[in-house]
Amino acid sequence: MSPLFRRAGPPGDRLVTLIRKPGCHLCDDAQVVVEKVCSERGVPWESKDITEDRELYEKYWEQIPVVLVDGRQHTFWRVNEDRLRKALGD
């Protein structure tokens, strides 16, 4: 199983990953949504910088920001609050 993939479970067992890069306004907008929804749901989240990870850069450079939920790609470019809530068990 990939280290980025985690099975769905209780909120504390879930993980949202925001893949971004410095100076990206869409990434900043995405982070606001991720922080808000994850805070509401009690779900941990992390941020990864594609400029510091060659594998992430090669996979996602055209799509950032990218949001992963439990290691699976949920969305890219724009993050919809309602859609993310639903993915986290709304």
RABEL-V571663 format. One record per backbone hydrogen bond with DSSP energy under -0.5 kcal/mol. NH is the residue of the N-H (numbers start at 1). CO is the residue of the C=O. If there is no record, write none. Layout:
BEGIN
NH,CO  NH,CO
END
This chain:
BEGIN
5,2  6,70  13,10  14,10  14,11  16,44  17,68  18,46  19,17  19,66  20,18  20,48  24,21  25,23  28,24  29,25  30,26  31,27  32,28  33,29  34,30  35,31  36,32  37,33  38,34  39,35  40,36  41,37  42,38  43,38  44,11  44,14  46,16  48,18  50,20  50,48  52,49  53,50  57,53  58,54  59,55  60,56  61,57  63,60  64,60  65,19  66,19  67,75  68,17  69,72  70,15  70,68  72,69  74,67  75,67  77,63  77,65  78,76  80,78  81,79  84,80  85,81  86,82  87,83  88,84  89,86  90,85
END
